[in-house]
Amino acid sequence: MSERIDRVFEAYDRGTLSRRDLMAAIMSFVALGSSAACATKPKATRAEELDLSHYITRREPGEGRAHLNHVNLRVEDVERSHAFYSRFFGLGITTTPTYNALDCGGGAFISLQTKADIDLETFRTSPDAVEWARTPNESPGMIEHFCLEVDDFDLERTSAELAAAGHETVEISDNLLTADPDGILVQIVDSGIRFLHEE
């Protein structure tokens, strides 16, 4: 895993990888979370061309159905986390009443949240919230949830499809929250939703 991370940073330093693709690769590394997921990929030699295709999927207009809107990271100290991402990746912070967010470009962002921040989220106190939505992981260093933008999102249809497959959902205004098979919270919104610019 560390060799793959080194190759990503080397490509960024050489200018062959954009900041946006660097952040996408980092989020992929975070999401993978284990070296077992990388073990299925053959080790590349130094002479081989850097191949990030298994981490980054480029979407042409009209292709695909979903893309990343944001990732909420549970952190202990927002300022310390911001200093890290600013120093090493050049990400600026945007502060709103709800978010301390690192702008990744293209509308995507990384939200840095402490336990106090997450307690303010309205879906946690909704009477319709199921237990997994009410009880966030309080440990720093965790992905609290991530949000996908879905093309042509139909809340009722998506909720019904998830329910038919045995997945509970929570409706929050015009978006949906569910848990994947491993319990990771997934927020689903319509394409074009920009949380940072709506407050």
C-alpha positions as CSV (number, residue, x, y, z in Angstrom):
1,M,0.0,0.0,0.0
2,S,2.8,2.5,0.9
3,E,4.4,1.9,-2.5
4,R,1.2,2.8,-4.3
5,I,0.8,5.9,-2.1
6,D,4.4,6.9,-2.9
7,R,3.7,6.5,-6.6
8,V,0.7,8.8,-6.4
9,F,2.6,11.5,-4.7
10,E,5.5,11.2,-7.1
11,A,3.1,11.6,-10.0
12,Y,1.7,14.7,-8.4
13,D,5.2,16.1,-7.8
14,R,6.1,15.5,-11.5
15,G,2.9,17.3,-12.6
16,T,1.4,14.2,-14.3
17,L,-1.4,14.0,-11.8
18,S,-3.8,16.9,-11.1
19,R,-4.8,18.0,-7.5
20,R,-8.3,16.7,-8.1
21,D,-7.0,13.3,-9.2
22,L,-4.6,13.3,-6.2
23,M,-7.6,13.9,-3.8
24,A,-9.6,11.2,-5.6
25,A,-6.8,8.7,-5.1
26,I,-6.4,9.7,-1.4
27,M,-10.1,9.2,-0.8
28,S,-9.8,5.8,-2.5
29,F,-7.0,4.8,-0.2
30,V,-9.0,5.9,2.8
31,A,-12.1,4.1,1.6
32,L,-10.1,0.9,0.9
33,G,-8.8,1.0,4.5
34,S,-6.9,-2.3,4.3
35,S,-3.9,-3.7,2.5
36,A,-6.0,-6.8,1.7
37,A,-8.0,-4.7,-0.9
38,C,-4.7,-3.8,-2.6
39,A,-3.3,-7.3,-2.4
40,T,-5.4,-8.3,-5.5
41,K,-3.5,-5.8,-7.6
42,P,-0.1,-6.9,-9.0
43,K,2.9,-4.9,-7.7
44,A,4.2,-2.6,-10.3
45,T,7.9,-2.3,-10.9
46,R,9.6,1.1,-11.0
47,A,10.0,0.8,-14.8
48,E,6.2,0.4,-15.3
49,E,4.0,3.4,-16.1
50,L,2.0,4.6,-13.1
51,D,-1.5,3.2,-13.5
52,L,-4.2,4.7,-11.3
53,S,-7.1,3.3,-13.3
54,H,-8.2,1.1,-10.5
55,Y,-8.4,4.1,-8.2
56,I,-9.8,6.8,-10.5
57,T,-12.6,6.4,-12.9
58,R,-13.1,9.3,-15.3
59,R,-16.7,10.1,-16.1
60,E,-17.6,11.5,-19.5
61,P,-20.7,13.7,-19.6
62,G,-23.8,11.4,-19.7
63,E,-21.8,8.4,-18.5
64,G,-22.3,6.7,-15.2
65,R,-25.0,7.3,-12.6
66,A,-23.3,8.7,-9.6
67,H,-20.2,10.6,-8.4
68,L,-18.8,11.9,-5.1
69,N,-20.3,15.0,-3.6
70,H,-18.5,14.9,-0.2
71,V,-16.9,12.8,2.5
72,N,-17.4,13.5,6.2
73,L,-14.3,12.7,8.3
74,R,-14.6,12.5,12.1
75,V,-11.7,14.4,13.5
76,E,-10.5,15.3,17.0
77,D,-9.1,18.8,16.1
78,V,-10.4,20.7,13.0
79,E,-7.6,23.2,13.0
80,R,-4.9,20.4,13.1
81,S,-6.6,18.5,10.3
82,H,-7.0,21.6,8.2
83,A,-3.3,22.4,8.7
84,F,-2.4,19.0,7.4
85,Y,-4.5,19.1,4.3
86,S,-3.6,22.7,3.6
87,R,0.2,22.1,3.9
88,F,0.5,18.9,2.0
89,F,-2.4,19.3,-0.6
90,G,-3.0,23.0,-0.9
91,L,-6.7,22.7,0.1
92,G,-8.3,25.8,1.5
93,I,-11.0,25.6,4.1
94,T,-14.6,26.9,3.8
95,T,-16.5,27.5,7.0
96,T,-20.3,27.6,7.2
97,P,-22.7,27.1,10.2
98,T,-22.6,23.3,9.5
99,Y,-19.3,22.6,7.8
100,N,-15.6,23.1,8.1
101,A,-14.9,21.9,4.6
102,L,-11.8,21.3,2.4
103,D,-12.6,22.3,-1.1
104,C,-11.5,19.5,-3.6
105,G,-12.7,21.4,-6.7
106,G,-15.6,20.6,-9.0
107,G,-18.1,20.9,-6.1
108,A,-16.6,18.0,-4.1
109,F,-15.4,18.6,-0.6
110,I,-14.1,16.9,2.6
111,S,-16.0,17.9,5.7
112,L,-14.0,17.9,9.0
113,Q,-16.4,17.2,11.9
114,T,-16.0,16.8,15.6
115,K,-18.5,15.0,17.7
116,A,-20.1,18.4,18.6
117,D,-20.5,19.2,14.8
118,I,-22.2,15.8,14.0
119,D,-24.7,16.3,16.9
120,L,-26.1,19.3,15.0
121,E,-27.1,17.3,12.0
122,T,-30.9,17.2,11.8
123,F,-31.2,13.7,10.5
124,R,-29.8,12.4,13.8
125,T,-32.8,13.8,15.7
126,S,-35.5,13.0,13.1
127,P,-38.4,10.8,14.5
128,D,-38.1,8.7,11.4
129,A,-34.4,8.0,11.9
130,V,-33.5,4.4,12.4
131,E,-31.0,3.4,15.1
132,W,-27.9,3.3,12.7
133,A,-28.7,6.9,11.6
134,R,-29.1,8.1,15.2
135,T,-25.9,6.7,16.5
136,P,-22.8,8.0,14.7
137,N,-19.4,6.6,15.2
138,E,-17.9,9.0,17.8
139,S,-14.2,7.9,17.4
140,P,-11.9,10.4,15.6
141,G,-10.2,9.0,12.5
142,M,-13.2,7.5,10.9
143,I,-15.3,8.2,7.8
144,E,-18.6,9.3,9.3
145,H,-20.5,9.1,6.0
146,F,-20.0,9.9,2.3
147,C,-22.5,11.5,-0.1
148,L,-23.1,10.5,-3.7
149,E,-24.8,12.6,-6.4
150,V,-27.0,10.5,-8.6
151,D,-28.1,11.6,-12.1
152,D,-31.9,11.8,-12.4
153,F,-32.3,11.0,-8.7
154,D,-35.9,10.0,-7.8
155,L,-36.1,9.8,-4.0
156,E,-39.3,7.7,-3.9
157,R,-38.1,5.2,-6.5
158,T,-34.6,4.9,-5.0
159,S,-36.0,4.5,-1.5
160,A,-38.4,1.8,-2.7
161,E,-35.6,0.0,-4.6
162,L,-33.4,0.0,-1.4
163,A,-36.3,-1.2,0.8
164,A,-37.1,-4.0,-1.7
165,A,-33.5,-5.2,-1.3
166,G,-33.7,-5.1,2.5
167,H,-32.0,-1.7,3.1
168,E,-33.6,0.7,5.5
169,T,-33.6,4.4,4.5
170,V,-34.1,7.8,6.1
171,E,-35.5,10.6,4.0
172,I,-33.9,14.0,4.8
173,S,-35.7,16.8,2.9
174,D,-34.8,16.1,-0.7
175,N,-32.1,13.5,-0.1
176,L,-31.8,10.0,1.3
177,L,-29.6,8.2,3.8
178,T,-29.0,4.5,3.9
179,A,-26.3,2.1,5.1
180,D,-24.3,-0.2,2.8
181,P,-24.0,-3.9,3.6
182,D,-21.1,-3.2,6.0
183,G,-22.9,-0.4,7.8
184,I,-21.2,2.5,6.2
185,L,-23.6,5.5,5.9
186,V,-24.3,6.6,2.4
187,Q,-26.1,9.9,1.7
188,I,-27.8,10.1,-1.8
189,V,-28.6,13.5,-3.4
190,D,-29.5,14.7,-6.9
191,S,-26.7,15.7,-9.2
192,G,-25.8,19.4,-8.8
193,I,-26.6,19.7,-5.1
194,R,-23.9,22.0,-3.5
195,F,-24.2,21.9,0.3
196,L,-21.4,24.5,0.9
197,H,-23.2,27.2,-1.2
198,E,-26.7,26.7,0.2
199,E,-26.3,27.9,3.7
